[in-house]
Amino acid sequence: MLFDLKCSNSHIFEAWFKDSKEYARQSNKGLINCPICDDNIVTKSLMSPNVSKKSNSKNNKKIINKTLVNKISKFKKMVEKNFEYVGNSFTEEAKKIKYGESEERSIYGEANLEQTKELIEEEIDFQPLPWTSDKKAN
């Protein structure tokens, strides 16, 4: 789900969440930061319906693509700043966190299709990221 969010400095930005519960979980833990000022006092902002004119204009598509790339870039910076990169140990570390064998924290890393299936089967919440990592997997 896409939410419009607002930080305590009145910056409005968008963020994706699996559902409202996931937004609430991350918000309660202070895991959501404003991409503009890095403030983590964030609330839901009023959202307007996503209604747009039909247009086949190449110029509009370029603007939309540039905006999307910009938002993904900001999201990537937020993840890299606030989450621990665990590389190829992502699946193993996510399981350890779920079962209390490792400290609870936000992580990101690499997982192949089989590892992804394991996480789903063990009901471990995760979200695929819309980019490939610049970091070397361990």
C-alpha positions in Angstrom: 0.0 0.0 0.0 1.2 3.5 -0.8 0.9 6.0 2.0 1.5 9.7 2.1 3.5 10.5 5.2 4.4 13.7 7.0 7.3 14.3 9.3 7.3 16.7 12.2 9.0 19.2 10.0 6.0 19.1 7.6 7.8 17.3 4.8 5.3 15.1 2.9 6.6 12.0 1.2 5.3 8.6 0.0 6.2 5.2 1.3 5.2 1.6 0.4 4.1 -0.9 3.1 2.6 -4.4 2.9 -0.5 -3.2 4.7 -1.6 -0.7 7.5 -0.4 -3.1 10.2 3.1 -3.1 8.7 3.1 0.7 8.6 2.0 0.8 12.3 4.7 -1.7 13.3 7.5 0.2 11.6 6.2 3.5 12.9 5.9 2.3 16.5 9.6 1.2 16.3 10.8 4.5 14.8 11.9 2.8 11.6 10.4 5.3 9.2 12.5 8.3 8.4 11.8 11.3 6.3 13.9 11.1 3.2 14.3 14.9 3.2 15.4 15.6 6.8 15.8 12.1 8.3 13.3 12.9 11.0 11.7 9.7 12.4 8.6 11.4 13.9 6.3 10.5 11.0 2.5 10.3 10.7 0.1 9.5 7.9 -0.8 12.6 5.9 -4.1 13.2 4.2 -4.2 11.3 0.9 -5.8 12.5 -2.3 -7.3 10.0 -4.7 -4.9 9.0 -7.5 -6.9 10.4 -10.4 -5.1 11.5 -13.5 -5.9 12.6 -17.0 -5.4 10.1 -19.8 -2.3 11.0 -21.7 0.0 9.2 -24.0 2.5 12.0 -23.9 6.1 10.8 -23.9 7.0 13.8 -21.8 4.6 12.7 -19.0 6.1 9.2 -19.1 9.6 10.7 -18.7 8.5 12.7 -15.8 6.8 9.7 -14.1 9.9 7.6 -14.7 12.2 10.2 -13.3 10.0 10.6 -10.3 9.9 6.9 -9.7 13.7 6.6 -10.0 14.1 9.5 -7.6 11.8 7.8 -5.0 13.5 4.5 -5.3 16.8 6.2 -4.9 15.6 7.9 -1.7 14.2 4.6 -0.4 17.4 2.8 -1.1 19.4 5.5 0.9 17.0 5.1 3.8 17.3 1.3 3.8 21.1 1.5 3.6 21.3 4.0 6.4 18.8 2.3 8.8 19.1 -1.5 8.0 22.0 -3.8 8.5 23.3 -5.5 5.3 23.8 -9.2 6.0 24.5 -10.3 2.4 24.0 -14.0 1.6 23.2 -14.6 5.2 19.9 -12.9 4.9 17.7 -16.1 5.2 19.7 -17.5 8.0 19.7 -14.2 9.9 16.0 -13.6 9.4 15.3 -17.1 10.9 17.6 -16.4 13.9 15.7 -13.1 14.5 12.3 -14.7 14.3 13.2 -17.5 16.7 15.0 -15.3 19.2 18.5 -16.6 18.5 19.7 -13.2 17.3 18.8 -9.6 18.4 15.8 -8.1 16.7 16.8 -5.5 14.1 16.1 -4.4 10.6 18.2 -6.3 8.0 18.5 -6.6 4.2 20.5 -8.8 2.0 20.4 -11.5 -0.7 18.1 -14.5 -1.1 17.6 -16.9 -4.0 14.3 -18.4 -5.0 14.6 -21.4 -2.7 15.6 -19.3 0.3 12.6 -17.0 -0.4 10.3 -20.0 -0.4 11.8 -21.0 3.0 11.0 -17.6 4.4 7.4 -17.8 3.2 6.9 -21.3 4.5 8.2 -20.2 7.9 5.9 -17.1 7.8 8.8 -14.7 8.1 7.8 -11.3 6.8 10.1 -9.7 4.2 9.8 -7.4 1.2 11.8 -7.7 -2.0 13.7 -4.5 -2.8 13.3 -2.8 -6.2 17.1 -2.7 -6.8 20.1 -5.0 -6.8 22.7 -4.4 -4.1 25.9 -2.5 -4.7 27.5 -4.3 -1.8 29.4 -7.5 -2.2 27.5 -10.5 -0.8 29.4 -12.4 1.8 
